[in-house]
């Protein structure tokens, strides 16, 4: 009986940690859903899509980036990134950020 209470406590703790993680990242998840990009998994992001040999990494990444329009969302593990393909889009984003 003590073991089941211990396991239950661990499960509750893990659940609360996951909920806290998602609550803190909710703004980034909402933003990533508004942008085109590959579907990511929680915590590991798009890491499984880049799981290949180092020799194939460039070609595989290029295939992903060609598939989606710019700007696109991409998760490097738990870090959210917006990837631009055109320098003029970066310039506009920086200019808009400075105005706010």
Phi and psi restraints in degrees (range 20) as a CNS / XPLOR table:
assign (resid 1 and name C) (resid 2 and name N)
       (resid 2 and name CA) (resid 2 and name C) 1.0 -63.4 20.0 2
assign (resid 2 and name N) (resid 2 and name CA)
       (resid 2 and name C) (resid 3 and name N) 1.0 -37.2 20.0 2
assign (resid 2 and name C) (resid 3 and name N)
       (resid 3 and name CA) (resid 3 and name C) 1.0 -65.2 20.0 2
assign (resid 3 and name N) (resid 3 and name CA)
       (resid 3 and name C) (resid 4 and name N) 1.0 -42.2 20.0 2
assign (resid 3 and name C) (resid 4 and name N)
       (resid 4 and name CA) (resid 4 and name C) 1.0 -66.1 20.0 2
assign (resid 4 and name N) (resid 4 and name CA)
       (resid 4 and name C) (resid 5 and name N) 1.0 -36.0 20.0 2
assign (resid 4 and name C) (resid 5 and name N)
       (resid 5 and name CA) (resid 5 and name C) 1.0 -67.8 20.0 2
assign (resid 5 and name N) (resid 5 and name CA)
       (resid 5 and name C) (resid 6 and name N) 1.0 -37.5 20.0 2
assign (resid 5 and name C) (resid 6 and name N)
       (resid 6 and name CA) (resid 6 and name C) 1.0 -65.0 20.0 2
assign (resid 6 and name N) (resid 6 and name CA)
       (resid 6 and name C) (resid 7 and name N) 1.0 -45.6 20.0 2
assign (resid 6 and name C) (resid 7 and name N)
       (resid 7 and name CA) (resid 7 and name C) 1.0 -64.1 20.0 2
assign (resid 7 and name N) (resid 7 and name CA)
       (resid 7 and name C) (resid 8 and name N) 1.0 -41.5 20.0 2
assign (resid 7 and name C) (resid 8 and name N)
       (resid 8 and name CA) (resid 8 and name C) 1.0 -61.2 20.0 2
assign (resid 8 and name N) (resid 8 and name CA)
       (resid 8 and name C) (resid 9 and name N) 1.0 -42.0 20.0 2
assign (resid 8 and name C) (resid 9 and name N)
       (resid 9 and name CA) (resid 9 and name C) 1.0 -63.0 20.0 2
assign (resid 9 and name N) (resid 9 and name CA)
       (resid 9 and name C) (resid 10 and name N) 1.0 -40.4 20.0 2
assign (resid 9 and name C) (resid 10 and name N)
       (resid 10 and name CA) (resid 10 and name C) 1.0 -65.3 20.0 2
assign (resid 10 and name N) (resid 10 and name CA)
       (resid 10 and name C) (resid 11 and name N) 1.0 -43.2 20.0 2
assign (resid 10 and name C) (resid 11 and name N)
       (resid 11 and name CA) (resid 11 and name C) 1.0 -63.6 20.0 2
assign (resid 11 and name N) (resid 11 and name CA)
       (resid 11 and name C) (resid 12 and name N) 1.0 -41.3 20.0 2
assign (resid 11 and name C) (resid 12 and name N)
       (resid 12 and name CA) (resid 12 and name C) 1.0 -64.0 20.0 2
assign (resid 12 and name N) (resid 12 and name CA)
       (resid 12 and name C) (resid 13 and name N) 1.0 -41.9 20.0 2
assign (resid 12 and name C) (resid 13 and name N)
       (resid 13 and name CA) (resid 13 and name C) 1.0 -62.5 20.0 2
assign (resid 13 and name N) (resid 13 and name CA)
       (resid 13 and name C) (resid 14 and name N) 1.0 -45.3 20.0 2
assign (resid 13 and name C) (resid 14 and name N)
       (resid 14 and name CA) (resid 14 and name C) 1.0 -61.9 20.0 2
assign (resid 14 and name N) (resid 14 and name CA)
       (resid 14 and name C) (resid 15 and name N) 1.0 -41.9 20.0 2
assign (resid 14 and name C) (resid 15 and name N)
       (resid 15 and name CA) (resid 15 and name C) 1.0 -61.7 20.0 2
assign (resid 15 and name N) (resid 15 and name CA)
       (resid 15 and name C) (resid 16 and name N) 1.0 -44.6 20.0 2
assign (resid 15 and name C) (resid 16 and name N)
       (resid 16 and name CA) (resid 16 and name C) 1.0 -66.4 20.0 2
assign (resid 16 and name N) (resid 16 and name CA)
       (resid 16 and name C) (resid 17 and name N) 1.0 -36.6 20.0 2
assign (resid 16 and name C) (resid 17 and name N)
       (resid 17 and name CA) (resid 17 and name C) 1.0 -65.0 20.0 2
assign (resid 17 and name N) (resid 17 and name CA)
       (resid 17 and name C) (resid 18 and name N) 1.0 -42.1 20.0 2
assign (resid 17 and name C) (resid 18 and name N)
       (resid 18 and name CA) (resid 18 and name C) 1.0 -64.6 20.0 2
assign (resid 18 and name N) (resid 18 and name CA)
       (resid 18 and name C) (resid 19 and name N) 1.0 -42.3 20.0 2
assign (resid 18 and name C) (resid 19 and name N)
       (resid 19 and name CA) (resid 19 and name C) 1.0 -63.2 20.0 2
assign (resid 19 and name N) (resid 19 and name CA)
       (resid 19 and name C) (resid 20 and name N) 1.0 -40.2 20.0 2
assign (resid 19 and name C) (resid 20 and name N)
       (resid 20 and name CA) (resid 20 and name C) 1.0 -63.8 20.0 2
assign (resid 20 and name N) (resid 20 and name CA)
       (resid 20 and name C) (resid 21 and name N) 1.0 -41.6 20.0 2
assign (resid 20 and name C) (resid 21 and name N)
       (resid 21 and name CA) (resid 21 and name C) 1.0 -60.5 20.0 2
assign (resid 21 and name N) (resid 21 and name CA)
       (resid 21 and name C) (resid 22 and name N) 1.0 -49.3 20.0 2
assign (resid 21 and name C) (resid 22 and name N)
       (resid 22 and name CA) (resid 22 and name C) 1.0 -66.8 20.0 2
assign (resid 22 and name N) (resid 22 and name CA)
       (resid 22 and name C) (resid 23 and name N) 1.0 -35.6 20.0 2
assign (resid 22 and name C) (resid 23 and name N)
       (resid 23 and name CA) (resid 23 and name C) 1.0 -65.1 20.0 2
assign (resid 23 and name N) (resid 23 and name CA)
       (resid 23 and name C) (resid 24 and name N) 1.0 -41.0 20.0 2
assign (resid 23 and name C) (resid 24 and name N)
       (resid 24 and name CA) (resid 24 and name C) 1.0 -71.1 20.0 2
assign (resid 24 and name N) (resid 24 and name CA)
       (resid 24 and name C) (resid 25 and name N) 1.0 -26.5 20.0 2
assign (resid 24 and name C) (resid 25 and name N)
       (resid 25 and name CA) (resid 25 and name C) 1.0 -99.8 20.0 2
assign (resid 25 and name N) (resid 25 and name CA)
       (resid 25 and name C) (resid 26 and name N) 1.0 6.5 20.0 2
assign (resid 25 and name C) (resid 26 and name N)
       (resid 26 and name CA) (resid 26 and name C) 1.0 -61.0 20.0 2
assign (resid 26 and name N) (resid 26 and name CA)
       (resid 26 and name C) (resid 27 and name N) 1.0 -37.1 20.0 2
assign (resid 26 and name C) (resid 27 and name N)
       (resid 27 and name CA) (resid 27 and name C) 1.0 -64.2 20.0 2
assign (resid 27 and name N) (resid 27 and name CA)
       (resid 27 and name C) (resid 28 and name N) 1.0 -41.4 20.0 2
assign (resid 27 and name C) (resid 28 and name N)
       (resid 28 and name CA) (resid 28 and name C) 1.0 -68.3 20.0 2
assign (resid 28 and name N) (resid 28 and name CA)
       (resid 28 and name C) (resid 29 and name N) 1.0 -38.7 20.0 2
assign (resid 28 and name C) (resid 29 and name N)
       (resid 29 and name CA) (resid 29 and name C) 1.0 -64.4 20.0 2
assign (resid 29 and name N) (resid 29 and name CA)
       (resid 29 and name C) (resid 30 and name N) 1.0 -40.6 20.0 2
assign (resid 29 and name C) (resid 30 and name N)
       (resid 30 and name CA) (resid 30 and name C) 1.0 -63.7 20.0 2
assign (resid 30 and name N) (resid 30 and name CA)
       (resid 30 and name C) (resid 31 and name N) 1.0 -42.6 20.0 2
assign (resid 30 and name C) (resid 31 and name N)
       (resid 31 and name CA) (resid 31 and name C) 1.0 -64.6 20.0 2
assign (resid 31 and name N) (resid 31 and name CA)
       (resid 31 and name C) (resid 32 and name N) 1.0 -40.8 20.0 2
assign (resid 31 and name C) (resid 32 and name N)
       (resid 32 and name CA) (resid 32 and name C) 1.0 -66.8 20.0 2
assign (resid 32 and name N) (resid 32 and name CA)
       (resid 32 and name C) (resid 33 and name N) 1.0 -27.4 20.0 2
assign (resid 32 and name C) (resid 33 and name N)
       (resid 33 and name CA) (resid 33 and name C) 1.0 -74.4 20.0 2
assign (resid 33 and name N) (resid 33 and name CA)
       (resid 33 and name C) (resid 34 and name N) 1.0 -22.5 20.0 2
assign (resid 33 and name C) (resid 34 and name N)
       (resid 34 and name CA) (resid 34 and name C) 1.0 -81.8 20.0 2
assign (resid 34 and name N) (resid 34 and name CA)
       (resid 34 and name C) (resid 35 and name N) 1.0 -20.9 20.0 2
assign (resid 34 and name C) (resid 35 and name N)
       (resid 35 and name CA) (resid 35 and name C) 1.0 -101.4 20.0 2
assign (resid 35 and name N) (resid 35 and name CA)
       (resid 35 and name C) (resid 36 and name N) 1.0 148.6 20.0 2
assign (resid 35 and name C) (resid 36 and name N)
       (resid 36 and name CA) (resid 36 and name C) 1.0 -70.2 20.0 2
assign (resid 36 and name N) (resid 36 and name CA)
       (resid 36 and name C) (resid 37 and name N) 1.0 153.0 20.0 2
assign (resid 36 and name C) (resid 37 and name N)
       (resid 37 and name CA) (resid 37 and name C) 1.0 160.5 20.0 2
assign (resid 37 and name N) (resid 37 and name CA)
       (resid 37 and name C) (resid 38 and name N) 1.0 167.0 20.0 2
assign (resid 37 and name C) (resid 38 and name N)
       (resid 38 and name CA) (resid 38 and name C) 1.0 -66.8 20.0 2
assign (resid 38 and name N) (resid 38 and name CA)
       (resid 38 and name C) (resid 39 and name N) 1.0 149.9 20.0 2
assign (resid 38 and name C) (resid 39 and name N)
       (resid 39 and name CA) (resid 39 and name C) 1.0 -71.2 20.0 2
assign (resid 39 and name N) (resid 39 and name CA)
       (resid 39 and name C) (resid 40 and name N) 1.0 134.6 20.0 2
assign (resid 39 and name C) (resid 40 and name N)
       (resid 40 and name CA) (resid 40 and name C) 1.0 -113.4 20.0 2
assign (resid 40 and name N) (resid 40 and name CA)
       (resid 40 and name C) (resid 41 and name N) 1.0 161.2 20.0 2
assign (resid 40 and name C) (resid 41 and name N)
       (resid 41 and name CA) (resid 41 and name C) 1.0 -101.5 20.0 2
assign (resid 41 and name N) (resid 41 and name CA)
       (resid 41 and name C) (resid 42 and name N) 1.0 149.4 20.0 2
assign (resid 41 and name C) (resid 42 and name N)
       (resid 42 and name CA) (resid 42 and name C) 1.0 -59.4 20.0 2
assign (resid 42 and name N) (resid 42 and name CA)
       (resid 42 and name C) (resid 43 and name N) 1.0 145.1 20.0 2
assign (resid 42 and name C) (resid 43 and name N)
       (resid 43 and name CA) (resid 43 and name C) 1.0 70.8 20.0 2
assign (resid 43 and name N) (resid 43 and name CA)
       (resid 43 and name C) (resid 44 and name N) 1.0 -48.3 20.0 2
assign (resid 43 and name C) (resid 44 and name N)
       (resid 44 and name CA) (resid 44 and name C) 1.0 -92.7 20.0 2
assign (resid 44 and name N) (resid 44 and name CA)
       (resid 44 and name C) (resid 45 and name N) 1.0 -10.0 20.0 2
assign (resid 44 and name C) (resid 45 and name N)
       (resid 45 and name CA) (resid 45 and name C) 1.0 63.4 20.0 2
assign (resid 45 and name N) (resid 45 and name CA)
       (resid 45 and name C) (resid 46 and name N) 1.0 -131.9 20.0 2
assign (resid 45 and name C) (resid 46 and name N)
       (resid 46 and name CA) (resid 46 and name C) 1.0 -97.5 20.0 2
assign (resid 46 and name N) (resid 46 and name CA)
       (resid 46 and name C) (resid 47 and name N) 1.0 21.8 20.0 2
assign (resid 46 and name C) (resid 47 and name N)
       (resid 47 and name CA) (resid 47 and name C) 1.0 -59.8 20.0 2
assign (resid 47 and name N) (resid 47 and name CA)
       (resid 47 and name C) (resid 48 and name N) 1.0 -35.4 20.0 2
assign (resid 47 and name C) (resid 48 and name N)
       (resid 48 and name CA) (resid 48 and name C) 1.0 -68.0 20.0 2
assign (resid 48 and name N) (resid 48 and name CA)
       (resid 48 and name C) (resid 49 and name N) 1.0 -28.1 20.0 2
assign (resid 48 and name C) (resid 49 and name N)
       (resid 49 and name CA) (resid 49 and name C) 1.0 -73.7 20.0 2
assign (resid 49 and name N) (resid 49 and name CA)
       (resid 49 and name C) (resid 50 and name N) 1.0 -21.8 20.0 2
assign (resid 49 and name C) (resid 50 and name N)
       (resid 50 and name CA) (resid 50 and name C) 1.0 -101.6 20.0 2
assign (resid 50 and name N) (resid 50 and name CA)
       (resid 50 and name C) (resid 51 and name N) 1.0 14.4 20.0 2
assign (resid 50 and name C) (resid 51 and name N)
       (resid 51 and name CA) (resid 51 and name C) 1.0 -81.5 20.0 2
assign (resid 51 and name N) (resid 51 and name CA)
       (resid 51 and name C) (resid 52 and name N) 1.0 94.3 20.0 2
assign (resid 51 and name C) (resid 52 and name N)
       (resid 52 and name CA) (resid 52 and name C) 1.0 -156.2 20.0 2
assign (resid 52 and name N) (resid 52 and name CA)
       (resid 52 and name C) (resid 53 and name N) 1.0 177.9 20.0 2
assign (resid 52 and name C) (resid 53 and name N)
       (resid 53 and name CA) (resid 53 and name C) 1.0 -70.4 20.0 2
assign (resid 53 and name N) (resid 53 and name CA)
       (resid 53 and name C) (resid 54 and name N) 1.0 154.0 20.0 2
assign (resid 53 and name C) (resid 54 and name N)
       (resid 54 and name CA) (resid 54 and name C) 1.0 -58.3 20.0 2
assign (resid 54 and name N) (resid 54 and name CA)
       (resid 54 and name C) (resid 55 and name N) 1.0 -29.8 20.0 2
assign (resid 54 and name C) (resid 55 and name N)
       (resid 55 and name CA) (resid 55 and name C) 1.0 -68.8 20.0 2
assign (resid 55 and name N) (resid 55 and name CA)
       (resid 55 and name C) (resid 56 and name N) 1.0 -32.4 20.0 2
assign (resid 55 and name C) (resid 56 and name N)
       (resid 56 and name CA) (resid 56 and name C) 1.0 -92.4 20.0 2
assign (resid 56 and name N) (resid 56 and name CA)
       (resid 56 and name C) (resid 57 and name N) 1.0 -5.1 20.0 2
assign (resid 56 and name C) (resid 57 and name N)
       (resid 57 and name CA) (resid 57 and name C) 1.0 -59.2 20.0 2
assign (resid 57 and name N) (resid 57 and name CA)
       (resid 57 and name C) (resid 58 and name N) 1.0 -44.7 20.0 2
assign (resid 57 and name C) (resid 58 and name N)
       (resid 58 and name CA) (resid 58 and name C) 1.0 -63.5 20.0 2
assign (resid 58 and name N) (resid 58 and name CA)
       (resid 58 and name C) (resid 59 and name N) 1.0 -49.0 20.0 2
assign (resid 58 and name C) (resid 59 and name N)
       (resid 59 and name CA) (resid 59 and name C) 1.0 -63.8 20.0 2
assign (resid 59 and name N) (resid 59 and name CA)
       (resid 59 and name C) (resid 60 and name N) 1.0 -40.4 20.0 2
assign (resid 59 and name C) (resid 60 and name N)
       (resid 60 and name CA) (resid 60 and name C) 1.0 -66.8 20.0 2
assign (resid 60 and name N) (resid 60 and name CA)
       (resid 60 and name C) (resid 61 and name N) 1.0 -43.4 20.0 2
assign (resid 60 and name C) (resid 61 and name N)
       (resid 61 and name CA) (resid 61 and name C) 1.0 -63.8 20.0 2
assign (resid 61 and name N) (resid 61 and name CA)
       (resid 61 and name C) (resid 62 and name N) 1.0 -41.7 20.0 2
assign (resid 61 and name C) (resid 62 and name N)
       (resid 62 and name CA) (resid 62 and name C) 1.0 -62.5 20.0 2
assign (resid 62 and name N) (resid 62 and name CA)
       (resid 62 and name C) (resid 63 and name N) 1.0 -38.2 20.0 2
assign (resid 62 and name C) (resid 63 and name N)
       (resid 63 and name CA) (resid 63 and name C) 1.0 -62.9 20.0 2
assign (resid 63 and name N) (resid 63 and name CA)
       (resid 63 and name C) (resid 64 and name N) 1.0 -40.6 20.0 2
assign (resid 63 and name C) (resid 64 and name N)
       (resid 64 and name CA) (resid 64 and name C) 1.0 -65.6 20.0 2
assign (resid 64 and name N) (resid 64 and name CA)
       (resid 64 and name C) (resid 65 and name N) 1.0 -44.5 20.0 2
assign (resid 64 and name C) (resid 65 and name N)
       (resid 65 and name CA) (resid 65 and name C) 1.0 -70.8 20.0 2
assign (resid 65 and name N) (resid 65 and name CA)
       (resid 65 and name C) (resid 66 and name N) 1.0 -27.1 20.0 2
assign (resid 65 and name C) (resid 66 and name N)
       (resid 66 and name CA) (resid 66 and name C) 1.0 -76.9 20.0 2
assign (resid 66 and name N) (resid 66 and name CA)
       (resid 66 and name C) (resid 67 and name N) 1.0 -24.2 20.0 2
assign (resid 66 and name C) (resid 67 and name N)
       (resid 67 and name CA) (resid 67 and name C) 1.0 -73.3 20.0 2
assign (resid 67 and name N) (resid 67 and name CA)
       (resid 67 and name C) (resid 68 and name N) 1.0 -26.7 20.0 2
assign (resid 67 and name C) (resid 68 and name N)
       (resid 68 and name CA) (resid 68 and name C) 1.0 -117.7 20.0 2
assign (resid 68 and name N) (resid 68 and name CA)
       (resid 68 and name C) (resid 69 and name N) 1.0 144.6 20.0 2
assign (resid 68 and name C) (resid 69 and name N)
       (resid 69 and name CA) (resid 69 and name C) 1.0 -73.8 20.0 2
assign (resid 69 and name N) (resid 69 and name CA)
       (resid 69 and name C) (resid 70 and name N) 1.0 165.4 20.0 2
assign (resid 69 and name C) (resid 70 and name N)
       (resid 70 and name CA) (resid 70 and name C) 1.0 -95.0 20.0 2
assign (resid 70 and name N) (resid 70 and name CA)
       (resid 70 and name C) (resid 71 and name N) 1.0 141.2 20.0 2
assign (resid 70 and name C) (resid 71 and name N)
       (resid 71 and name CA) (resid 71 and name C) 1.0 -77.6 20.0 2
assign (resid 71 and name N) (resid 71 and name CA)
       (resid 71 and name C) (resid 72 and name N) 1.0 152.3 20.0 2
assign (resid 71 and name C) (resid 72 and name N)
       (resid 72 and name CA) (resid 72 and name C) 1.0 -127.1 20.0 2
assign (resid 72 and name N) (resid 72 and name CA)
       (resid 72 and name C) (resid 73 and name N) 1.0 154.9 20.0 2
assign (resid 72 and name C) (resid 73 and name N)
       (resid 73 and name CA) (resid 73 and name C) 1.0 -94.9 20.0 2
assign (resid 73 and name N) (resid 73 and name CA)
       (resid 73 and name C) (resid 74 and name N) 1.0 146.7 20.0 2
assign (resid 73 and name C) (resid 74 and name N)
       (resid 74 and name CA) (resid 74 and name C) 1.0 -152.9 20.0 2
assign (resid 74 and name N) (resid 74 and name CA)
       (resid 74 and name C) (resid 75 and name N) 1.0 136.5 20.0 2
assign (resid 74 and name C) (resid 75 and name N)
       (resid 75 and name CA) (resid 75 and name C) 1.0 -107.0 20.0 2
assign (resid 75 and name N) (resid 75 and name CA)
       (resid 75 and name C) (resid 76 and name N) 1.0 116.6 20.0 2
assign (resid 75 and name C) (resid 76 and name N)
       (resid 76 and name CA) (resid 76 and name C) 1.0 -95.1 20.0 2
assign (resid 76 and name N) (resid 76 and name CA)
       (resid 76 and name C) (resid 77 and name N) 1.0 89.6 20.0 2
assign (resid 76 and name C) (resid 77 and name N)
       (resid 77 and name CA) (resid 77 and name C) 1.0 67.0 20.0 2
assign (resid 77 and name N) (resid 77 and name CA)
       (resid 77 and name C) (resid 78 and name N) 1.0 -130.6 20.0 2
assign (resid 77 and name C) (resid 78 and name N)
       (resid 78 and name CA) (resid 78 and name C) 1.0 -86.2 20.0 2
assign (resid 78 and name N) (resid 78 and name CA)
       (resid 78 and name C) (resid 79 and name N) 1.0 4.0 20.0 2
assign (resid 78 and name C) (resid 79 and name N)
       (resid 79 and name CA) (resid 79 and name C) 1.0 -97.5 20.0 2
assign (resid 79 and name N) (resid 79 and name CA)
       (resid 79 and name C) (resid 80 and name N) 1.0 123.4 20.0 2
assign (resid 79 and name C) (resid 80 and name N)
       (resid 80 and name CA) (resid 80 and name C) 1.0 -85.7 20.0 2
assign (resid 80 and name N) (resid 80 and name CA)
       (resid 80 and name C) (resid 81 and name N) 1.0 136.4 20.0 2
assign (resid 80 and name C) (resid 81 and name N)
       (resid 81 and name CA) (resid 81 and name C) 1.0 -133.9 20.0 2
assign (resid 81 and name N) (resid 81 and name CA)
       (resid 81 and name C) (resid 82 and name N) 1.0 146.5 20.0 2
assign (resid 81 and name C) (resid 82 and name N)
       (resid 82 and name CA) (resid 82 and name C) 1.0 -110.6 20.0 2
assign (resid 82 and name N) (resid 82 and name CA)
       (resid 82 and name C) (resid 83 and name N) 1.0 123.9 20.0 2
assign (resid 82 and name C) (resid 83 and name N)
       (resid 83 and name CA) (resid 83 and name C) 1.0 -107.1 20.0 2
assign (resid 83 and name N) (resid 83 and name CA)
       (resid 83 and name C) (resid 84 and name N) 1.0 125.7 20.0 2
assign (resid 83 and name C) (resid 84 and name N)
       (resid 84 and name CA) (resid 84 and name C) 1.0 -104.8 20.0 2
assign (resid 84 and name N) (resid 84 and name CA)
       (resid 84 and name C) (resid 85 and name N) 1.0 142.3 20.0 2
assign (resid 84 and name C) (resid 85 and name N)
       (resid 85 and name CA) (resid 85 and name C) 1.0 -103.0 20.0 2
assign (resid 85 and name N) (resid 85 and name CA)
       (resid 85 and name C) (resid 86 and name N) 1.0 -14.8 20.0 2
assign (resid 85 and name C) (resid 86 and name N)
       (resid 86 and name CA) (resid 86 and name C) 1.0 -121.4 20.0 2
assign (resid 86 and name N) (resid 86 and name CA)
       (resid 86 and name C) (resid 87 and name N) 1.0 130.7 20.0 2
assign (resid 86 and name C) (resid 87 and name N)
       (resid 87 and name CA) (resid 87 and name C) 1.0 -64.6 20.0 2
assign (resid 87 and name N) (resid 87 and name CA)
       (resid 87 and name C) (resid 88 and name N) 1.0 -30.1 20.0 2
assign (resid 87 and name C) (resid 88 and name N)
       (resid 88 and name CA) (resid 88 and name C) 1.0 -66.9 20.0 2
assign (resid 88 and name N) (resid 88 and name CA)
       (resid 88 and name C) (resid 89 and name N) 1.0 -31.8 20.0 2
assign (resid 88 and name C) (resid 89 and name N)
       (resid 89 and name CA) (resid 89 and name C) 1.0 -67.9 20.0 2
assign (resid 89 and name N) (resid 89 and name CA)
       (resid 89 and name C) (resid 90 and name N) 1.0 -37.2 20.0 2
assign (resid 89 and name C) (resid 90 and name N)
       (resid 90 and name CA) (resid 90 and name C) 1.0 -64.9 20.0 2
assign (resid 90 and name N) (resid 90 and name CA)
       (resid 90 and name C) (resid 91 and name N) 1.0 -42.1 20.0 2
assign (resid 90 and name C) (resid 91 and name N)
       (resid 91 and name CA) (resid 91 and name C) 1.0 -61.6 20.0 2
assign (resid 91 and name N) (resid 91 and name CA)
       (resid 91 and name C) (resid 92 and name N) 1.0 -43.5 20.0 2
assign (resid 91 and name C) (resid 92 and name N)
       (resid 92 and name CA) (resid 92 and name C) 1.0 -64.6 20.0 2
assign (resid 92 and name N) (resid 92 and name CA)
       (resid 92 and name C) (resid 93 and name N) 1.0 -42.4 20.0 2
assign (resid 92 and name C) (resid 93 and name N)
       (resid 93 and name CA) (resid 93 and name C) 1.0 -63.5 20.0 2
assign (resid 93 and name N) (resid 93 and name CA)
       (resid 93 and name C) (resid 94 and name N) 1.0 -40.8 20.0 2
assign (resid 93 and name C) (resid 94 and name N)
       (resid 94 and name CA) (resid 94 and name C) 1.0 -67.4 20.0 2
assign (resid 94 and name N) (resid 94 and name CA)
       (resid 94 and name C) (resid 95 and name N) 1.0 -41.8 20.0 2
assign (resid 94 and name C) (resid 95 and name N)
       (resid 95 and name CA) (resid 95 and name C) 1.0 -63.4 20.0 2
assign (resid 95 and name N) (resid 95 and name CA)
       (resid 95 and name C) (resid 96 and name N) 1.0 -43.1 20.0 2
assign (resid 95 and name C) (resid 96 and name N)
       (resid 96 and name CA) (resid 96 and name C) 1.0 -66.1 20.0 2
assign (resid 96 and name N) (resid 96 and name CA)
       (resid 96 and name C) (resid 97 and name N) 1.0 -35.4 20.0 2
assign (resid 96 and name C) (resid 97 and name N)
       (resid 97 and name CA) (resid 97 and name C) 1.0 -66.7 20.0 2
assign (resid 97 and name N) (resid 97 and name CA)
       (resid 97 and name C) (resid 98 and name N) 1.0 -33.2 20.0 2
assign (resid 97 and name C) (resid 98 and name N)
       (resid 98 and name CA) (resid 98 and name C) 1.0 -74.8 20.0 2
assign (resid 98 and name N) (resid 98 and name CA)
       (resid 98 and name C) (resid 99 and name N) 1.0 -28.2 20.0 2
assign (resid 98 and name C) (resid 99 and name N)
       (resid 99 and name CA) (resid 99 and name C) 1.0 -72.3 20.0 2
assign (resid 99 and name N) (resid 99 and name CA)
       (resid 99 and name C) (resid 100 and name N) 1.0 -28.2 20.0 2
